[in-house]
Amino acid sequence: MAVTPQEMTALYRRYLTSVVLFHQRAASIAGIGMTDYQASNLLALQRSMSAGELGAALGLTSGATTRLIDRMVDAGYARRVYDTEDRRRVIVEHTGKMESALQEQLDRVRGPIGETIASLDPHQLEGLVTYLQTAATAYESAGREAV
């Protein structure tokens, strides 16, 4: 399949826009804002983070991080746990409640994407994994360096 650079750019932009709009809708369904939603995603990936780590990852001040954690705890999406080695340090843990609330919405994309991934041959799958790893690293790096 021959795709021009312009077609690839348009397809990639469509893909990124679709992902962002889907997650904005998911956040709305969960009754939270995008920053809280992304915090939940980070916690789901990391299992737990200190309040400072979470705030730094999201580019928030300590006050904004405290308010975000308060909202997430109130909604049941996270819980505070005190560090056993330093009780002044708060660890934020993901509860998994948001995924349960969004199961139907998430299944709408997981099903078709999972079917396509299952149909890939090993070489195609390797290419997809390489792309996802490279893209994630590039976006993470660019996000940390953004002004």
Buried (B, 14 or more C-beta within 10 A) or exposed (E): EEEEEEEEEEEEEEEEEEEEEBBEEBBEBBEBBEBBBBBBBBBBEBEBBBBEBBBBBBEBEEEEBBEBBEBBBEBEBBBEEEEEEEEEEBBBBBBEBBBEBBEEBBEEEEEEEEEEEEEEEEEEEEEEEEEEEEEEEEEEEEEEEEE
